Amino acid sequence: MGPSTERIIKEILDTGSSRSYERLLVGGNLSGQPLMENVRRNIILSANLDKDLEEASRMLGEKKSAIIRNALVYYFDYLDLSIAKERAAKYEAGVHKGLTAEEVKKALDL
């Protein structure tokens, strides 16, 4: 098990982050085989960002694509948290009410 996998597993255990678990799935299992299908994307970076990416890749000994993938996972974690905080604030302020279990079942046709 490589240091990246160990770090992700520790993060999952410490934080319970589902995105960290997804990162492990996308990055590969303990034998290094990907568990999810990967897709190729072309991106355009500023020269400064590309330089930072090159340096991080060299320093960490990780592929640039892995660094970008991990950065996106962390960013989506941040978005999830921001949305949850906004919804909680609206609920606490009385702007939105919670749904009962029956309302959820009806909305999902369960």
HELIX and SHEET records of a PDB file:
HELIX    1   1 PRO A    3  THR A   15  1                                  13    
HELIX    2   2 SER A   18  GLY A   27  1                                  10    
HELIX    3   3 ALA A   47  LEU A   60  1                                  14    
HELIX    4   4 LYS A   64  GLU A   92  1                                  29    
HELIX    5   5 ALA A  101  ALA A  107  1                                   7    
END                                                                             
